[in-house]
Amino acid sequence: MKIDWRIIKRWATATASIQEKKEVETWGRENEQNRNFLKDTFAYYRQEGMIENPSPEDIKRVWKKLDPYRRARIVWIKRLSAVAASILIGWGIFIGNKLSQQETEKINPMQTSVRLITANGKRYELNKETCITSLIAPLPPHTTNSSSDSNEETTEHYNEIIVPRCGHYMLTLPDGSRIYMNAESTLRFPSRFGKERRVYLSGEAYFEVERDTLHPFWVEYENTCLQVLGTKFNIKAYPSTPSFTTLLSGCIRISHAKQTLTLKPGEQCEINTEGTQLHHPDLMTVLAWKNGEFIFKDTTLEDIMHELARWYDMKVEYETEELKKMQFYLYVERSGTLSEVLDKMALTNRIKYRIDGNKITLKKR
């Protein structure tokens, strides 16, 4: 049985109808996870929702209570996300000393065009409905004839997808593999697959690779090579920054310099100037961009603004260097305006901001 989280919120705040109350009660009786979820939601809205000036400790405590990965409630990610977002909004109602009144203009996520440059040099402006599979030759059948299974590709034989700031795009390759691309990312892929499937990435993308033992899949990015057979993983590899490869399912092998590392599901490989490091990240945070969200946990203001800049195409100025090191918890939808995102950060009474065109000035409160 599915249930709208808004019904649960109305139940927890005693505003639900009789029918909605029955629906919640029926849903809660289905299993222990449902009952625990209702208990947590009720506790927040009835006991913790009136916090007037939440401290960092308050924020961490409530966040942990609603963190679906900590409780292994993966099936409820979207529902908990909505509740967490409403919590942040709720704090804004009760926090005093809001940001001083000032004239600010809203910066919305822009609807930018994704560009495709084909192997023959033609350029196209793409939208979500554009089908590009006809531009790529089908995957050839496996054969022992090396002449017909040649994989010799040159730069001229590659198509290129360019996703600018404020954009995102999903494409399906001829083998059925799907690639979700984040803002400010570029992907080069061959106009014809041969005995192997190889693509080149700059930026961030989430891969769902179809398994094919006869045609290995390779991703090259930032002097790193990744090999897969069939799996789901996320790569974040923007130029001049550390790269992060996170595995969700299957198995991948990463080669960088003279190091080779095999990841297991739930593991993340960071590659920086000092070499490779293995992490066990919060998967909800890693995949937030793909799910249309911004999720930051104990993240520095500088790192947060880097992510926002790619989506809203703006520049940032800091009053002091100290501001960059401030850490925040933030949970919002990417469909909102920049001022809406910054307002939630300002509600902590730690910073204030001003928007001037596409420039954001941040100051310490």
N, C-alpha and C positions, 0 to 999 in steps of 0.2 A: 504494500500500500504506500502510495506517495502522498506527501502533504506539503502544502505551501508554507514556508517558514513564517510568512506574515500572519498566518492563522495561529501559529505557535506563539508569536509575539503578542497577539491580541489575547490569547489564553493566559499568558504569563502576566499581562497587565490588567487582567479582569475586564477586558472590553470585548471579548468574543461572544458571539451569539450562542444560543443553546445548541444549535446544530453543529457549530464549530467546536464547542466544548466536547461534544460526543465524538467528533472526528479525531480530535487530539487524544482523547482517552482511548479510543480504539487503536490508534497508531502506537500509543505508548505501551499497550499491552502486547504488542507483537514480539518484542525481544528486549533484552537488558540494555542494549545500546540505545534504543529509543527512550527507554525510561531514564537512563543517565543523562541523555541530551536534554530532556524536559526538566530534569532536576537542576541542571546547570543554568538553563535559560531562566527558569523561575527564580533561582537564587540571585541571578544578576539583576533582573528587572524589579524584584521586590526588595532586595537587600542592598545591592551595590550600585544600582543605577542612579542614586542620588548623591554620588560623590561630587563635591563641589570643586575641589582642587586636587585632582589625582596626582600623586607623586609618581616618579618613575617606578617605585616598588608596587604601587597600586596597578599601574599599567601592566607590569610584568605578571602580577598575580592573576589579573583577569584574562590576560592573553593566554597564559598557560592553561587556565581552566577551559578556555574555548579552543585550544590548539588541537585540531583533529589528528595530526600525526603523532602527537605525544600520546594520545589515547588509542591510536591505531584505528580511528574511525574514518577511513579513507572514503567510504561511500557517502559521507556527509560533508565533504569539503565545500561544495557550493552552498549548502544550507548554512554551515557555520560561518562561511565568508560573509553572507548577508547579515547574520547576527552580529558579527564583529564590526562590520561597517556601521550598523545602527548604533553600536555602543559608542563609537567615536563621535557620531552625530549627537548622541544623548549627552555626552560630556560637554559638548559645546553649549547646550542649553543651560547648564548649571554653573559653568565656569564664569567667574567675574573678571573684571579688568580685561576685557577683550582688546583686540588690536585697535589702536586709536583710529578714529574715523579719518579716512583719506579717500581721495578719488583714485580708483584703480580701474583699469580696463581688463576685461576677461580675455584670456587667451584660450581658445578652443583647440582641440586636436584638429589639425587641418586635414582635408581630404586631398592628399597628394597622389599624383599618378605614378604608378610603378612602370618602369621602362623595361622593354625587352629589346636586346640587340641580337639579331640572328647571326648565324654563321656567315651568311652572305652579305652582312652589313646593313640589312634593313632594320629600321627602328619602329617600335610600336609603343603606344601608350596603353597600358593594361588596366582593367578593373576586375572586380571579383568574378564577373560573369565571363571574362575572356577565356577561351579555351586555347591552350598553346600546344596541346599534345600532337596536333597535326604537323608541327614544325620539327618533330623528332622522329627519326626512323625507328621502327620497332626493334626490339631486342632480337638479334639473330639466334637461330637454334644452335645448340651445341653440336659441334662437328669436329672430327679429327683432322679435317683439311685446314691446315694453318693459313692457306691463302685466302679462304673464304671466311675465316674467323679472326682476321687481322684486327688488332686494336690500335693501329697506328693513327694517332690523332694529333693534329697540330692546332695552334692557336686559332687558325682560320676556321676550324671545324667546330668551334664551341659557340653555343648560345650563352647569353649573359642576362640574368635578371638583376635589375638594380632597384632596390627598395630605398627611397630617400627618407629623411627625417619625417616624422609624423605618419609614416606608412607601415603597412604590413601586407603580407601576401602568402597564399598557399598554392603550391603547384603539385601536380601529380605527374610523376615520370612514367614512361611507357611500360616499365616493369610493375607499375602499381604502387611504388614507393611514394610517400607523401612527405613534403617538406614545407614547414611553416616558417616563414621568414619574418624577423623582427625589423624595426626601423633601422635605417642607416646600415643596411646589409647588402651584400652582393654575392650572387651564386653563379658560377660558370659550370655548364654541363654540356656534354657532347651532343652533337646533332645526330649521332648514331652510336649506340652502345656496341661494344665488341665482346671479347671474351671476359672482360671485366667492366664493372660500372664504377666510374670515377668522377667526382665532382670537386669543385674548389670553392671554399667559403671564406668570406671576410665579413665579420659581424656576428649575428646570432641567429640560430635556426634550430628548430626541433624536427627530428627525423623519425619517420616510421618506415623502416626499410623492410621490403618484402624479402623473405628468405629464398635464396637461389644458390645452392652449393656450387653450381657450374659457372656462375658469374659473380665473383666476389664484389662487394661494394666497398669503395674507398672514399674517404673525405680528406682533403688536404687543406690545412689552414695554419697560418703563422708558423711555418717551418716544422709542422707536425703532420703526421700521417696516421689516419685511423682506419682500421679494417673491421668490417662486420660481415655477417652472413644474413642475419635477420633479427632486428631488434628495434628498440625505441630509446632515443637518447637526445640530449640537448647540448649544443655547443655554443659557447659565448667566447668569441675570439675577435674582439675589436683591435685594430692596430695600436701598437705602443702601450698595450695594457696586458696584464696576465690573462691567459685563456683558461676557461673552465669547461670541462667535459663531464657531463653527468649522465649516468646510465640508469634507465628505468627498468628495462627488461632485456633479457638476452645476454650477449657477451660481446665485448669490443676489445680490441688490442690497440694501444696507442704507442707510437714510436716517435721519439723526439731526441735529437742529437744521437747519442749512443745508448739511450735508455729505452726500454720497452716495458710497458705496464698493461696488465690485463685487468679490466674492471669487472666487478660483480654488481648486480642490481642494487641501487641505493648508494653506490660509491661515486665520488667525484674526483677527477684529476685536475689539479691546478698546475699550470706551467708558467713559471716566471723566470726572472734573470738568475735565480739561484738553483733552478732545476725543476723537478716535479714533486708535488706533495699530494697525499691522499686525504680526502675529507669524506665525511658522512653528512651531507647537507640536509636542510629542510626542503624536501621536494616541492612542497606547496609554494615556497618562495621562489625556487628556481623556475617553476613553470607559470608563475603569476602572469608574465607578459603574454603568454600564449592563451591564457584564460581571460584576457581582457582586464587585468588587475595590476595594481601596484601593491606589492607586499614587502615591507622592509621591517626587519627585526634587529634592533640594536645596530642599526646601520648609520654610518657617519653622514652628516649633512652633505658633504662634498660628493659622496657616492650616490646619494639620493638625487641630488641635483643633476648629476651626469645622466642618470636614467631619464629624468624628467625632460632634460634638454633634447634628447633624441626624439621624444614623443611630441613635445610642444614647440620645438625649433626656437629656442631662446638662449640668451647669454646670461651668465650669472656673475654678479659682483658681490664680494663679501666685505663688510665693514672692517673685520679683523680676521687674521688667519685662525684665531681661536675658534671662530664659528664653524670652520670646516670640520673640526674634530667632534663637534656635538653629535650625540647619537640619539636616534629616534625610532619609535615604533609607528608604523603607518600602514593603513589598510584601506584602499579606496579603489574605485572603478576607473579604468583608463578613459572611459567615455566622458568623464567630467571635465570641467575647465581647469586651467592651471590655478586660478585664484581659489577654486574650491579645494584643491589639494593643499595649497599653501595655508588656507584658513585653518585646516585641521591641524597643521603643524604649529601654527601660531597660537592655537588654543592651549598649548602647553605652557604659555606665558614665558617662553624662553627666547623666541625670536619674533621679529616683525619684518614686513617686506613691503616693497613698492614696485609696481609694474610700470615701466615706461617704454612703450612700444614693445619690442621683443627682448628688452633687457630687464632682468630682475635684480633688485638690490636687496640684500639681506643684512639685517642689523640685529644686534643683541638687545633684548628687551631689558 
